[in-house]
Amino acid sequence: MFIRSFRLKNILFGTIVFLLTVAISLNVFSAVMTVRTSAEPIDAAPPSKESTNKVVYLTFDDGPSVVTADILDLLKEENIPATFFVIGATTDRGKMLYQRMADEGHSIGLHSYSHKYNEIYANADAYLADFERLQEHLREIVGDTPKIFRFPGGSNNSNASASTLERVKEITAEQGYVFFDWNALAKDDKATPTPAEKMFKNIIKSGKDEDRILILMHDDALRTTAVDCIKMLIDYYTEKGYHFEALTEDTPPIQFEPRKY
């Protein structure tokens, strides 16, 4: 009787120990899972506000040209949007490039139809006539009229009188158009191609570390080094936490101070 009672006690004791061990294990497992769950949001922290607010606008004047397709190829490969301030192209290739810019998500802006400074800056009426000609030209090809533009030479250039420039600004603003100048430039408007490294350094020096950098480059037959420069710019600004955007009429404009009379 004693032996049987002793064995029964041992069995009960063993059962209690086993149940306690299981309970402790379950509590430890639950605690570990709780720690892991609470830690997950820390590991999945969103990008910093600084990196999302710093923006670069790549813009190209005077296209389309024989180098435009190479520029578009690189932008497509890197998934980078840009803005092209175009002139009046009448060849099949030029018209195809307008359409490709639009199809691939880039912004098209008005620059001038003729790009002949002595004609378009004769007076405000001459400028607006050229402006309207380019509007209609693009509407026929891409089915839309851009609402952004850039003055050839910038909005305070010395090729036009101050009164002509101010009159054009007033009329285009009344019609809902927005013009853009720049705060970084490649200085690539020379009679020979500018080396890519020099263009890159010019842009970095003039753009400094502004939160919004609007870059002026050119897209014409002489800008054969543009693609190499763009590659360097994409790498450089991406590393510094910038992202790239195309300009629209809703983009806060970067504009020069008006020239005094």
Number of C-alpha atoms within 10 A of each C-alpha: 6 7 8 9 10 11 12 12 12 12 12 12 12 12 12 12 12 12 12 12 11 12 12 12 12 12 11 12 12 12 12 11 12 11 11 11 10 10 11 10 10 8 8 8 8 8 9 9 8 10 15 11 13 19 20 26 21 24 25 23 23 22 22 26 20 17 18 24 16 14 19 20 12 15 19 14 8 12 12 19 22 23 23 29 25 25 24 22 21 9 9 8 14 18 18 15 20 21 16 15 21 15 11 15 15 22 21 28 28 27 25 28 21 15 17 11 14 11 12 22 21 14 17 19 14 15 22 18 14 20 20 15 16 23 20 13 19 24 13 12 13 18 11 14 18 20 20 24 23 21 21 22 14 16 22 20 15 12 15 19 17 16 14 16 23 15 15 19 17 11 13 17 13 10 9 10 16 22 21 23 21 20 17 22 23 23 15 22 15 9 8 10 15 19 15 21 12 14 23 21 16 17 22 19 13 15 20 12 12 13 14 18 25 25 20 20 25 23 24 18 14 18 23 20 16 26 19 16 21 19 16 15 19 18 11 14 18 16 11 11 15 20 19 19 18 20 24 19 16 9 12 11 16 14 16 14 8 12 14 8 6
